[in-house]
Amino acid sequence: MDAGNIRPWIEQYGSYLVGLGHTPLTVNGYSEPARHFAHWTCQSGVALSDVDDGTIERFAQHKCQCPGGRHLHCVSKRYMHRVRDFVRFLAQAGIVPRPALPPAEPTVAPVVAEFLEWLRKHRGLSERTIGFRGQVINRLLPALGPDPATYDAGRVRQVVLDEARRRSSAYVRAMTTTLRGYLRFLAARGACSPWLDQAVPTVPHWRLSALPRYLPMADVERLIASCDPASPSGIRDKAILLLLARLGLRAGDILAMRLGDVDWKDGTIRVSGKGRREVSLPLPQDAGDALLYYITRVRQSVVYDQIFLRSLAPFRPVRQISSVVGLGLKRAGIANAPSRGARLLRHSAATGMLRAGATLDAIGAVLRHRSPDTTMLYAKVDTGMLGAIAQPWPGDVTC
């Protein structure tokens, strides 16, 4: 097939795919549809400046007489997906027009944008949390009104009550926290009356009312042992699970981990948790061995400096950690797990440390809790000690 003046870009496309870590077989599988599309544009007299979604649809529906007997492939969704990948590559290179952008998301008011920037600079919140809080304020703004100077306690309270009728209690708790912070920000700038945050109703929530959801240590070891030591994904997942189980890390800690965060000489690892607070934690021997084996034997040499990458090309940073735990539970045959996310191993690590004799202060230091009250949740799992100090039930004794 004659690709015409697009031939050099097909060669560059192949080099681009090789750089992403694809095998020669995969590169050829993507290059063939690109060559076919280029041949069709040349034969149809389609100028590169006119290539758009409509052009791709016409290619998918054309009665193929092109060399190579590819007339059956044009109706394949997989085949057309690869054609669209090539067109996107050409668009990024400026060879064909870029596709029209999707409708822009609603923009926030200037004062809300200032609030979000304040959260970013002074509170150190993650972009995901900042985005959620911006959505919350955007949703409440029409009912609150555009002018903060007109806000009063009655309006604030009514807005929360109206929203609570349509939303879950978990969302309303997050919403009230966000609204209090926003009102304090406005008051500090003199944009609204002070103490309006006190008018936000409190959502009933009893702290420490439930036991932490955790796995027994035997099940944690079964989960770790379920990883396939012969596959790249199994080696990577074992390193992730060991870090979660031994250090009680959060999923975000794993996603943000960089190659430079590991100090092999001192045997420590730097973790940047909530509020972007950095702390160095001792790296347990088994977790360090698994991490070193993954980095030196499995991890691909790519431009990304995040430690954990996809096990299949293209080798980009992983985006989900909880799925690693969920798949591991399925492999290990643990069907009665109280939850299936990364936080399950964080609770399990804390519970294991407590039962091994660690103090609550030590557990709070490893888990990086800001307040000792947060660590108090794990005191309730020591049922043996609680049983020794529990008072007998008064039974039928009346007041």
N, C-alpha and C positions, 0 to 999 in steps of 0.2 A: 504494500500500500504506500502511496506517495503522500507524505505528510506536508509537502510543500515547505513554506517558510516557517511552519511550526516545528519542523524536525529538531532544530537546536533546543527548543524548549522541552521537547519530549526527553531528550538526553539529560537536560538539567533536572527534569522531574524524576528521572531514574536515580540520579545522584542524590537528590533530596530524600528519596525513599530509602536509599542505602544509608544515608546519614541518620535516619530515624531508627535504624537497626533491623530493617526488613531483610529477609533472605532473598537470594537471587530469584527463587521461584515466585515469591510474593511480588517482587519488583516487576517481573515479567507479566504477572497477572494484572497489575495495575497499568503497566505501560501499553499493553495491547489495546484495551478500550480507548486509551488516549490517542494511539495511532489511528485507530478506526475513526474516532471523532474528527481528528485532523484531516484524514483522507476525505471524509464526507463533506467537510466544510469547503475543501478545495474543489471537489467535484460539483458542489452545489453553488459555488460562487458566493459563499457567505463571507463577508468581510469580518475580520476580527473585531472591529469596532462595533459590529452589530450583534455580537454573541450575547445572548441573555437567556433567561429561563425558557422563553418561547423557542429559541433555537434548539435547546436541549430536548424539549418536547417533540419538535419536528424530527430531530435525529432518532428519537426513540420510536417514532411511528413510521419512519421511512421504509419503503420496500427495498430491503438491502440486496444490492447486487455487487457489493464490494468483494474483493478477493479474500479468500480464506474461509468461506462458508460460515460467516458469522450471523447470518440472518435470524437464527434462532436465539441468539444472545441478546438482541436488542430489546426484547420484551422482559428480560430478567431485571428485577429490582436491584440485585447485587451488581450487575453489569452497569446499570445506569448510575448507581451510587458511585462507582469508580470513575465514571465519566464526569460526574459533578465534582468529585475531588480534584480531578485534573483542571477543570474550569476554574475552581477556586484558587488553585495554584497559579494559573495564568492571571487571575484577577489581582492576586497579591503582588505579582511581578509587574503589574501595570500593562499587561498585554491586551487584556480584554476589559471592558467596563466592570467596575465592582457592582455586585448586586445591590438593589435598593435596601437600605437599612430598615429594620422593623420599626414600628411606631415607638417613639421615645417614651420612656416611662414618665409618669407625672413628676414634674419638678417640684421640689419643696420650696416653701417660702424662704426668703432670705434669713429670717430670724431662726427658722428651723435648721437651715444649713449651717448657721453659726453655732447652734447647739451641737450638731453632729461633729463639727470640727473641734469643738471644745472637748467632746467625749474622746475624740481621737488623740488629741495632744495632751490633755491633762488627766484623763482617766485610763488611757492605754487600752481601750476596748478593741476587740478584734473587729475587722471589717464586717464580718457576718452579723455580730451583735449590733454594730452601728447601723447597718442596713435595716435590721428588724426594728430598731427604735425609731428610725426615720419613717418607716411604714406606719408604725403605731401613731405617731404624732400627726402624720398626714391624714390618717383616717379620722382622728378626733378634731382636726382643725376646723372643718366646716361647722361643727356643732359649737365649738368654743368661740369661733369668730376670729376675724383677721387681726383685731386690735387687742393686744394683751392688756392694755390699760382698762378695758371694759370687763375683764374677768372678775367674778365675785364667787364667794363660797357656794352659793346656791347653784350657779351655772356649772361650776366644776363638778359638784356632787351629782347633779342631774345627768351630766354627760356620761359619767362613769356608770350610773345606775341603768341608763338606757342601753349602753354598750354591753353591760353584764347580762342583760336579758337575751342577747343574741350570741353570746360567746361562752366558751367553756371556762371553768373556774381557773384552770392553769393559765389560759390566755389572759384572763382578767387580772390575775396576780402580776403577770409580767407587764400588763398595760398600766396598772396603777403604779408600779415601780418606775416605769418610764415617765409617766405623767408627773410624778413627784419631782423627779430629777429635772424635768423641763421647767416646771414652775419655780423651782429653786434657782435655776439658771436665769430665768426672766427677772425674778426678784433681785438677784445680785446685780443685774444690769439696770435696775430701776424701771423696767418695762411694765411691771405689774405690781399689785399690792403684795407686801410681804406676808409670809405665813400662809399663803394660799395652799401650799402643799399639805397643810394640816386638814384641809377640807376634803381631801381625797379619801373616800371610804376605805376601810381595811377589809380585805377579803379573809374570812376565817381560815386559818391554817395552823394546825397544832404541830409545832416542831417536836421532833423526837418521838412522834406518835407511832412510828412503824419501825420494824427491824430493817437493817440494811440487807439488801439482796446480794448474797454471796454464794460461792461454791465451796464445798469442803476441799481441803488441800489435795486429797487424793484425786478428786475430779479435775482440779487445776493441772496436776501432773499428767493425767490422761489426755487432757486437752492439748498440752504442749507436745506430748509424745505422738499425737495423731498426725503431725506434720510429716510429709514425705521427705526424707533426707536426700532423696535422689533427684528431686525436681527443683528447678529454680524457685518456683512459687512456694514450695514447702520449706526451703531453706530460709527464704525471706520471711514467711509467716512465723516460723519458729523464733526468729530474732525479735519480731514484733511482739509475739505473745509473751516471751520471757521478759521483755522490758515492761510490759503492762503488768505482769504477775509479780515480778520481783520489786519493782519500784513504784507500783501504783500510779503510773502515768496516765494522763488523759489522752483521748484520741487526738486532740489538737497538738499536744506535746510531740506525739510521734510524727504527725504530718509536717510540723515546723522544724524537725530535727535536721541539721546540716552536718556535712562531713567535718567541718571545723569545730563542731560542738564536742567531739570526743577527744579527750586528752589521754592517749594511750600510755604515756609515761607515768602519769599520776593515777591512772585507773579511775577517772571520773568522766561524767558526761554533763554538759551544760544544758539545762532545760529552761525554756522561756514559757512560763505559764500565764495564768490570768493576770491582766494588768501589765503584761510584758515584764514581769519581775523575773530576772534571771537568777538561777541558783545552780550550783554544782553538786551533783549527787554521786556517791560512790557507785561504781559500776560492778555489780556482782560478777563472779567468775564465769558462771555458765552463760549469763546474758552477754558478757563481753566476748566470750569465745564464739557464740552464735553470731554476734554482730560482725566480728572480724572475719569470720568465714564467709558471711554473705558479701561483705564489701570486697574482699580479695578474690573470691572465687566465682561469684554470681553476678554482682552488680555491674551493669554496663558502663563504659566510659562515655558519658554524654555531657552536654553543656550544663545540665541541672546539677546543683549541689545538694539538693535534698537527698537524704540517705536512702529512703525507700522508694523504689521505682516500680512501675508495672513489670510483670514478668514476661510479657509479650510485647513485641514491637507494635506501635512506637513506644519507646522507653521513656515515658513521662512520669512525673511524681504521682504516687498513689493518691486517691482522693477519698477513699473510705477505709477506716480502720475497724469499725464495728462489724463490717461484713467479714473480716478476717476471723473475728471471734465467733460470729454466727456459723460460718462454714466449718470452723474447727469443732464447735459443739456437735454439729451434725456428723462429722467424721468420727468423733469419739463416742458417739452413741449416747450423749447426755441429753435426754429428752425432757428432763424435769428441771432444767435451769430456770431460775426465777426471772432472768432477763437474758438478752442475747446480744448486748452491746459491749463496748469497751469498758464502760463503767462497772460492769459485773466483776472484772478482774481487779479494778481499783478497790472495790469493797472487799473482795476476797483477800487481797494483799493486806489490807488493814486488819481484817479479822484474823488472818494467820499470824501477823506480828503480835497482836494482842494475846492470842492463845499461846504464843511462844514466850511470853513474859515481858514484852515491850511495854513501856509506859505510854499513856495517852500523849504526853508531851513529845516523846520520840516518834510516835505515829504521826502526830500533827506536823512535825518537822519534815518527815519523809513525804507526806502528802501535800506539804506546802499550804496548810490551812492558815488563814490570817487570824482566825479567832479560835481559842480552845473550845468554844461552844460547839463549833462544827465537828470537832473530833469526838465530842461526848456521845455522838450517835453510836459509836462502836462499843461503848461501855455496856450496852444492853445485850450484846451477844455473849458476854461471859455469864451464862446462866448459872454456872456453879457458884461463883462468888455472890451473885445476886440472891441465890437461894439461901445462902448462909445468913444473909442479913435481912431477908424479907420477914415481915411480921405476919402472924397468922391472920387469916380472914375472920373478921368479927362474926360472920354467920348471921344469925337472926337477931343480933343485938340491935336494938333501936335507939334512936337519939333520946 
